[in-house]
């Protein structure tokens, strides 16, 4: 993809850009996450006994193939960054499995993980705090070579200067300090450090959220160009749905520690099935004023529940305009409602009646399931409040 594809303030993607998306690779995935969770204990009293737990991530499963980009979106506090840090093993999971290139790294010790750090790297959200202000750019980008004891043909300095040039910086910046650069340039330095050891998987945690809109487009296009050139695999965590739509091949939508929808990029944006996904997409700004009246804004009522005490069954039922009694009693499973499109909802949208019945039969307790071909009892829901 060319750098000219994204422009400042762009929030939509043309049909040609969608058609240029990378095909999903077949075969064994590069990364496999199975029922991954992280509960942070809450202690109290003189003995610091655990009295509760913050369920930051509560059982997420997905896979990422080589050369693919998976986008992870959701509100603040839904567990996106915690999931990314567990993939990198910066946090130890409470339960579940992380399989990288066929190897289970969930319980792997730091000593055994050290060689794998060459293949697993991370781009952090704040390009300034992630760089040591006391060290020069050359020392920062060259650190991976020294830590992994990797020798280069023409020396570390030449390798670092090549990396700086690769990400669009001047090789003469080798001796400068981070405070001498703009935000976009600092993020390019962070990307250069990430690419030093030619990793196979990069977890990008909000890589452009701290940058100006015009600079965001440049960094996103840089990441895409590097992916095409170096055959990189990304897990991109972001709030901005327009950025995710531009860069991701598949998108996972998280809410309160769980994945509620997982689908191909174009399918999710054109036919969102989960009510939460519909609410998120309705808040994306539309650049053309003529098209703004064609979409109805969905305003969710109330705040996100606390992960200390999440709602039972469907965690979104406290804010969902389609919620019925079953949503408060039985957790909807994340199942495939159409080829490559999974959603966890008793009353999904943009799908057939048979798919709705399939969700009901899979989730309703035995004896309460509707007869084959019979829709669930009760209305499908009322219009969302605030519309």
MARLUM-778273 format. One line per field, with one value per residue (C-alpha): residue in three letters; x, y, z; residue number from 1. Coordinates in nm, 3 decimals, decimal comma. Example, Ala and Ser with C-alpha at 12.3 -4.5 7.8 and 13.67 -1.06 7.14 Angstrom:
2
res	ALA; SER
x	1,230; 1,367
y	-0,450; -0,106
z	0,780; 0,714
n	1; 2
END
This chain:
387
res	UNK; UNK; UNK; UNK; UNK; UNK; UNK; UNK; UNK; UNK; UNK; UNK; UNK; UNK; UNK; UNK; UNK; UNK; UNK; UNK; UNK; UNK; UNK; UNK; UNK; UNK; UNK; UNK; UNK; UNK; UNK; UNK; UNK; UNK; UNK; UNK; UNK; UNK; UNK; UNK; UNK; UNK; UNK; UNK; UNK; UNK; UNK; UNK; UNK; UNK; UNK; UNK; UNK; UNK; UNK; UNK; UNK; UNK; UNK; UNK; UNK; UNK; UNK; UNK; UNK; UNK; UNK; UNK; UNK; UNK; UNK; UNK; UNK; UNK; UNK; UNK; UNK; UNK; UNK; UNK; UNK; UNK; UNK; UNK; UNK; UNK; UNK; UNK; UNK; UNK; UNK; UNK; UNK; UNK; UNK; UNK; UNK; UNK; UNK; UNK; UNK; UNK; UNK; UNK; UNK; UNK; UNK; UNK; UNK; UNK; UNK; UNK; UNK; UNK; UNK; UNK; UNK; UNK; UNK; UNK; UNK; UNK; UNK; UNK; UNK; UNK; UNK; UNK; UNK; UNK; UNK; UNK; UNK; UNK; UNK; UNK; UNK; UNK; UNK; UNK; UNK; UNK; UNK; UNK; UNK; UNK; UNK; UNK; UNK; UNK; UNK; UNK; UNK; UNK; UNK; UNK; UNK; UNK; UNK; UNK; UNK; UNK; UNK; UNK; UNK; UNK; UNK; UNK; UNK; UNK; UNK; UNK; UNK; UNK; UNK; UNK; UNK; UNK; UNK; UNK; UNK; UNK; UNK; UNK; UNK; UNK; UNK; UNK; UNK; UNK; UNK; UNK; UNK; UNK; UNK; UNK; UNK; UNK; UNK; UNK; UNK; UNK; UNK; UNK; UNK; UNK; UNK; UNK; UNK; UNK; UNK; UNK; UNK; UNK; UNK; UNK; UNK; UNK; UNK; UNK; UNK; UNK; UNK; UNK; UNK; UNK; UNK; UNK; UNK; UNK; UNK; UNK; UNK; UNK; UNK; UNK; UNK; UNK; UNK; UNK; UNK; UNK; UNK; UNK; UNK; UNK; UNK; UNK; UNK; UNK; UNK; UNK; UNK; UNK; UNK; UNK; UNK; UNK; UNK; UNK; UNK; UNK; UNK; UNK; UNK; UNK; UNK; UNK; UNK; UNK; UNK; UNK; UNK; UNK; UNK; UNK; UNK; UNK; UNK; UNK; UNK; UNK; UNK; UNK; UNK; UNK; UNK; UNK; UNK; UNK; UNK; UNK; UNK; UNK; UNK; UNK; UNK; UNK; UNK; UNK; UNK; UNK; UNK; UNK; UNK; UNK; UNK; UNK; UNK; UNK; UNK; UNK; UNK; UNK; UNK; UNK; UNK; UNK; UNK; UNK; UNK; UNK; UNK; UNK; UNK; UNK; UNK; UNK; UNK; UNK; UNK; UNK; UNK; UNK; UNK; UNK; UNK; UNK; UNK; UNK; UNK; UNK; UNK; UNK; UNK; UNK; UNK; UNK; UNK; UNK; UNK; UNK; UNK; UNK; UNK; UNK; UNK; UNK; UNK; UNK; UNK; UNK; UNK; UNK; UNK; UNK; UNK; UNK; UNK; UNK; UNK; UNK; UNK; UNK; UNK; UNK; UNK; UNK; UNK; UNK; UNK; UNK; UNK; UNK; UNK; UNK; UNK
x	0,000; 0,121; 0,177; -0,073; -0,362; -0,426; -0,470; -0,521; -0,868; -0,955; -1,224; -1,347; -1,186; -1,266; -1,378; -1,047; -0,854; -1,073; -1,017; -0,641; -0,654; -0,413; -0,576; -0,612; -0,339; -0,431; -0,253; -0,124; -0,156; 0,150; -0,024; -0,301; -0,475; -0,714; -0,942; -0,686; -0,761; -0,605; -0,753; -0,580; -0,630; -0,775; -0,649; -0,757; -0,680; -0,356; -0,285; -0,355; -0,596; -0,763; -1,122; -1,201; -1,046; -1,047; -1,140; -0,947; -0,952; -1,191; -1,147; -1,057; -0,969; -0,837; -0,566; -0,336; -0,178; 0,156; 0,138; -0,203; -0,312; -0,564; -0,724; -0,851; -1,097; -1,320; -1,377; -1,115; -1,087; -1,213; -0,884; -0,719; -0,381; -0,378; -0,433; -0,144; 0,088; -0,003; 0,077; 0,418; 0,445; 0,497; 0,208; 0,155; -0,191; -0,421; -0,549; -0,561; -0,293; -0,066; 0,085; 0,346; 0,472; 0,339; 0,515; 0,320; 0,475; 0,213; 0,427; 0,766; 1,035; 1,203; 1,526; 1,361; 1,164; 1,476; 1,562; 1,194; 1,210; 1,370; 1,043; 0,803; 0,820; 0,591; 0,520; 0,408; 0,142; 0,345; 0,648; 0,820; 0,788; 0,892; 1,228; 1,505; 1,564; 1,922; 2,026; 2,087; 1,884; 2,179; 2,193; 1,815; 1,779; 2,105; 2,007; 1,839; 2,162; 2,361; 2,103; 2,073; 2,448; 2,389; 2,681; 2,625; 2,847; 2,919; 2,876; 2,586; 2,611; 2,562; 2,269; 2,103; 2,149; 1,992; 1,695; 1,652; 1,650; 1,403; 1,147; 1,190; 1,444; 1,783; 2,078; 2,253; 2,005; 2,211; 2,361; 2,051; 1,832; 1,455; 1,357; 1,495; 1,227; 0,857; 0,598; 0,576; 0,954; 0,977; 0,724; 0,935; 1,234; 1,028; 0,931; 1,297; 1,389; 1,107; 1,232; 1,596; 1,581; 1,334; 1,051; 0,778; 0,497; 0,451; 0,192; 0,114; -0,061; -0,234; 0,055; -0,096; -0,335; -0,082; -0,011; -0,174; -0,418; -0,189; 0,100; -0,127; -0,176; 0,198; 0,274; -0,010; 0,113; 0,468; 0,352; 0,172; 0,472; 0,700; 0,457; 0,458; 0,837; 0,933; 0,632; 0,539; 0,241; 0,056; -0,184; -0,300; -0,479; -0,668; -0,966; -0,998; -1,217; -1,120; -0,752; -0,833; -1,045; -0,753; -0,484; -0,652; -0,749; -0,973; -1,119; -1,198; -1,435; -1,387; -1,623; -1,546; -1,281; -1,448; -1,457; -1,813; -1,753; -1,476; -1,493; -1,322; -1,273; -1,513; -1,778; -1,769; -1,795; -2,067; -2,272; -2,203; -2,400; -2,344; -2,535; -2,217; -2,033; -2,323; -2,301; -1,925; -1,959; -2,239; -1,995; -1,731; -1,722; -1,832; -1,620; -1,884; -2,160; -2,407; -2,381; -2,412; -2,790; -2,811; -2,685; -2,856; -2,636; -2,679; -2,618; -2,558; -2,706; -2,502; -2,134; -1,929; -1,979; -1,685; -1,465; -1,463; -1,826; -1,926; -2,292; -2,396; -2,452; -2,422; -2,204; -2,355; -2,717; -2,712; -2,663; -2,823; -3,151; -3,228; -3,174; -3,435; -3,459; -3,242; -2,959; -2,951; -2,949; -2,746; -2,417; -2,432; -2,155; -1,918; -2,024; -1,995; -2,314; -2,180; -1,856; -1,570; -1,805; -1,847; -2,067; -2,177; -2,536; -2,876; -3,037; -2,774; -2,840; -2,782; -2,829; -3,093; -3,363; -3,202; -2,878; -3,072; -3,232; -2,888; -2,766; -3,073; -3,043; -2,672; -2,717; -3,062; -3,066; -3,200; -3,574; -3,605; -3,478; -3,727; -3,846; -3,661; -3,765; -3,940; -3,799; -3,720; -4,015; -4,067; -3,996; -3,654; -3,607; -3,701; -3,520; -3,210; -3,255; -3,127; -3,173
y	0,000; 0,348; 0,632; 0,840; 0,624; 0,793; 1,165; 1,393; 1,362; 1,058; 0,850; 0,632; 0,384; 0,357; 0,036; 0,017; 0,032; -0,242; -0,458; -0,416; -0,582; -0,869; -1,212; -1,413; -1,676; -2,041; -2,302; -2,289; -1,942; -1,752; -1,661; -1,855; -1,725; -1,961; -1,851; -1,598; -1,409; -1,176; -1,111; -0,858; -0,938; -0,676; -0,709; -0,557; -0,576; -0,609; -0,951; -0,822; -1,101; -1,109; -0,990; -0,946; -0,943; -0,699; -0,909; -0,705; -0,984; -1,272; -1,537; -1,412; -1,636; -1,545; -1,633; -1,427; -1,564; -1,463; -1,136; -1,046; -0,743; -0,796; -0,481; -0,479; -0,201; -0,105; 0,153; 0,246; -0,022; -0,308; -0,499; -0,426; -0,317; -0,592; -0,848; -0,705; -0,710; -1,072; -1,167; -1,006; -1,182; -0,848; -0,967; -1,326; -1,459; -1,582; -1,858; -1,957; -2,030; -1,830; -2,030; -1,865; -2,055; -2,377; -2,325; -2,268; -1,958; -1,911; -2,043; -2,002; -1,862; -1,530; -1,709; -1,921; -1,621; -1,413; -1,559; -1,522; -1,148; -1,118; -1,235; -1,056; -0,677; -0,394; -0,036; 0,169; 0,439; 0,736; 0,788; 1,011; 0,812; 0,493; 0,648; 0,710; 1,090; 1,041; 0,828; 0,924; 0,782; 0,565; 0,411; 0,358; 0,191; -0,001; -0,143; -0,460; -0,557; -0,528; -0,700; -0,996; -1,007; -0,977; -0,887; -0,699; -0,701; -0,327; -0,256; -0,146; 0,220; 0,141; -0,091; 0,180; 0,442; 0,203; 0,155; 0,531; 0,571; 0,283; 0,462; 0,798; 0,969; 1,117; 0,887; 1,197; 1,196; 0,918; 1,142; 1,344; 1,303; 1,226; 1,577; 1,721; 1,547; 1,598; 1,345; 1,177; 1,152; 1,002; 0,739; 0,658; 0,612; 0,368; 0,181; 0,167; 0,013; -0,239; -0,340; -0,376; -0,756; -0,813; -0,947; -1,176; -1,032; -0,670; -0,563; -0,195; -0,045; 0,276; 0,362; 0,688; 0,808; 1,058; 1,214; 1,486; 1,369; 1,457; 1,270; 0,972; 0,913; 0,918; 0,668; 0,435; 0,435; 0,374; 0,069; -0,067; -0,013; -0,186; -0,476; -0,524; -0,491; -0,703; -0,941; -0,830; -0,944; -0,687; -0,687; -0,323; -0,193; 0,132; 0,348; 0,513; 0,289; 0,478; 0,398; 0,032; 0,022; 0,150; -0,084; -0,405; -0,719; -0,847; -0,664; -0,789; -0,576; -0,602; -0,502; -0,540; -0,808; -1,017; -1,025; -0,958; -0,959; -1,078; -1,045; -0,940; -0,565; -0,493; -0,733; -0,584; -0,223; -0,295; -0,551; -0,515; -0,775; -0,690; -0,386; -0,257; -0,258; -0,068; 0,192; 0,233; 0,274; 0,527; 0,753; 0,757; 1,106; 1,132; 1,381; 1,463; 1,682; 1,558; 1,200; 1,277; 1,285; 0,935; 0,772; 0,761; 0,818; 0,555; 0,702; 0,439; 0,513; 0,474; 0,406; 0,096; -0,140; -0,201; -0,502; -0,567; -0,677; -0,723; -0,787; -1,153; -1,333; -1,080; -0,800; -0,547; -0,601; -0,309; -0,063; -0,254; -0,140; -0,496; -0,668; -0,914; -1,148; -1,415; -1,163; -1,132; -1,506; -1,679; -1,562; -1,563; -1,770; -1,624; -1,826; -1,791; -1,642; -1,609; -1,724; -1,563; -1,345; -1,425; -1,244; -1,300; -1,176; -1,335; -1,092; -1,005; -0,751; -0,770; -1,144; -1,402; -1,539; -1,882; -1,738; -1,573; -1,908; -2,070; -1,826; -1,894; -2,272; -2,258; -2,036; -2,105; -2,351; -2,704; -2,716; -2,346; -2,357; -2,264; -2,522; -2,546; -2,262; -2,078; -1,733; -1,650; -1,530; -1,161; -0,867; -0,827; -0,505; -0,141; 0,148; 0,255; 0,535; 0,870; 0,804
z	0,000; -0,080; 0,161; -0,033; 0,084; 0,417; 0,456; 0,754; 0,903; 0,694; 0,861; 0,576; 0,343; -0,026; -0,188; -0,370; -0,042; 0,106; -0,199; -0,150; 0,191; 0,253; 0,227; 0,544; 0,558; 0,597; 0,804; 1,160; 1,313; 1,426; 1,754; 1,925; 2,238; 2,417; 2,703; 2,825; 3,144; 3,399; 3,743; 3,965; 4,336; 4,571; 4,927; 5,258; 5,628; 5,818; 5,666; 5,316; 5,239; 4,901; 4,925; 4,556; 4,210; 3,921; 3,617; 3,363; 3,102; 3,152; 2,886; 2,536; 2,241; 1,897; 1,648; 1,428; 1,109; 0,966; 0,773; 0,918; 1,121; 1,400; 1,541; 1,901; 1,986; 2,277; 2,548; 2,805; 3,072; 2,855; 2,882; 2,546; 2,678; 2,942; 2,667; 2,468; 2,768; 2,840; 2,481; 2,532; 2,871; 3,041; 3,259; 3,371; 3,279; 3,555; 3,327; 2,962; 2,702; 2,472; 2,185; 1,963; 1,659; 1,807; 2,144; 2,464; 2,623; 2,896; 3,183; 3,017; 3,246; 3,173; 3,091; 2,823; 2,700; 2,643; 2,298; 2,197; 2,263; 1,920; 1,763; 2,001; 2,021; 2,127; 2,021; 2,321; 2,337; 2,461; 2,234; 2,491; 2,814; 2,634; 2,539; 2,793; 2,791; 2,911; 2,615; 2,254; 1,967; 1,874; 2,222; 2,234; 1,895; 1,939; 2,280; 2,138; 1,959; 2,281; 2,502; 2,264; 2,188; 1,815; 1,593; 1,266; 0,960; 0,959; 1,328; 1,546; 1,445; 1,077; 1,158; 1,369; 1,095; 0,843; 1,076; 1,116; 0,741; 0,708; 0,930; 0,758; 0,982; 0,899; 0,986; 1,120; 1,409; 1,566; 1,835; 1,922; 2,230; 2,235; 2,351; 2,027; 1,818; 1,759; 1,873; 1,534; 1,508; 1,857; 1,760; 1,454; 1,687; 1,893; 1,576; 1,469; 1,806; 1,766; 1,420; 1,525; 1,563; 1,275; 1,495; 1,364; 1,580; 1,690; 1,948; 1,888; 2,192; 2,080; 1,843; 1,712; 1,985; 2,126; 1,786; 1,577; 1,312; 1,022; 1,185; 1,261; 0,890; 0,830; 1,107; 1,003; 0,644; 0,765; 0,961; 0,655; 0,429; 0,680; 0,703; 0,328; 0,307; 0,610; 0,622; 0,974; 1,178; 1,392; 1,684; 1,687; 1,998; 1,940; 2,032; 1,692; 1,477; 1,161; 1,219; 1,280; 0,965; 0,763; 0,893; 1,019; 0,830; 1,111; 1,410; 1,761; 1,970; 2,347; 2,625; 2,997; 2,955; 2,685; 2,306; 2,193; 1,816; 1,586; 1,209; 0,889; 0,869; 0,584; 0,717; 1,067; 0,949; 0,693; 0,892; 1,265; 1,462; 1,827; 1,963; 2,130; 1,796; 1,639; 1,916; 1,865; 1,489; 1,527; 1,714; 1,437; 1,279; 0,916; 0,720; 0,458; 0,610; 0,349; 0,478; 0,849; 0,850; 0,702; 1,022; 1,360; 1,663; 1,936; 2,280; 2,546; 2,887; 3,204; 3,265; 3,202; 3,501; 3,731; 3,647; 4,022; 3,999; 3,634; 3,552; 3,534; 3,205; 2,919; 3,053; 2,813; 2,918; 3,164; 2,873; 2,585; 2,436; 2,315; 2,651; 2,773; 3,070; 2,910; 2,877; 3,257; 3,317; 3,045; 2,896; 2,515; 2,354; 2,097; 1,793; 1,417; 1,275; 0,920; 0,758; 0,953; 1,161; 1,533; 1,783; 2,143; 2,157; 2,212; 1,968; 1,706; 1,433; 1,058; 1,053; 0,962; 1,190; 1,174; 1,311; 1,593; 1,673; 1,670; 1,934; 2,146; 2,118; 2,203; 2,507; 2,657; 2,944; 2,863; 2,861; 2,788; 2,430; 2,161; 1,914; 1,582; 1,355; 1,639; 1,722; 2,084; 2,286; 2,332; 2,105; 1,947; 2,137; 2,139; 1,979; 2,173; 2,421; 2,313; 1,941
n	1; 2; 3; 4; 5; 6; 7; 8; 9; 10; 11; 12; 13; 14; 15; 16; 17; 18; 19; 20; 21; 22; 23; 24; 25; 26; 27; 28; 29; 30; 31; 32; 33; 34; 35; 36; 37; 38; 39; 40; 41; 42; 43; 44; 45; 46; 47; 48; 49; 50; 51; 52; 53; 54; 55; 56; 57; 58; 59; 60; 61; 62; 63; 64; 65; 66; 67; 68; 69; 70; 71; 72; 73; 74; 75; 76; 77; 78; 79; 80; 81; 82; 83; 84; 85; 86; 87; 88; 89; 90; 91; 92; 93; 94; 95; 96; 97; 98; 99; 100; 101; 102; 103; 104; 105; 106; 107; 108; 109; 110; 111; 112; 113; 114; 115; 116; 117; 118; 119; 120; 121; 122; 123; 124; 125; 126; 127; 128; 129; 130; 131; 132; 133; 134; 135; 136; 137; 138; 139; 140; 141; 142; 143; 144; 145; 146; 147; 148; 149; 150; 151; 152; 153; 154; 155; 156; 157; 158; 159; 160; 161; 162; 163; 164; 165; 166; 167; 168; 169; 170; 171; 172; 173; 174; 175; 176; 177; 178; 179; 180; 181; 182; 183; 184; 185; 186; 187; 188; 189; 190; 191; 192; 193; 194; 195; 196; 197; 198; 199; 200; 201; 202; 203; 204; 205; 206; 207; 208; 209; 210; 211; 212; 213; 214; 215; 216; 217; 218; 219; 220; 221; 222; 223; 224; 225; 226; 227; 228; 229; 230; 231; 232; 233; 234; 235; 236; 237; 238; 239; 240; 241; 242; 243; 244; 245; 246; 247; 248; 249; 250; 251; 252; 253; 254; 255; 256; 257; 258; 259; 260; 261; 262; 263; 264; 265; 266; 267; 268; 269; 270; 271; 272; 273; 274; 275; 276; 277; 278; 279; 280; 281; 282; 283; 284; 285; 286; 287; 288; 289; 290; 291; 292; 293; 294; 295; 296; 297; 298; 299; 300; 301; 302; 303; 304; 305; 306; 307; 308; 309; 310; 311; 312; 313; 314; 315; 316; 317; 318; 319; 320; 321; 322; 323; 324; 325; 326; 327; 328; 329; 330; 331; 332; 333; 334; 335; 336; 337; 338; 339; 340; 341; 342; 343; 344; 345; 346; 347; 348; 349; 350; 351; 352; 353; 354; 355; 356; 357; 358; 359; 360; 361; 362; 363; 364; 365; 366; 367; 368; 369; 370; 371; 372; 373; 374; 375; 376; 377; 378; 379; 380; 381; 382; 383; 384; 385; 386; 387
END
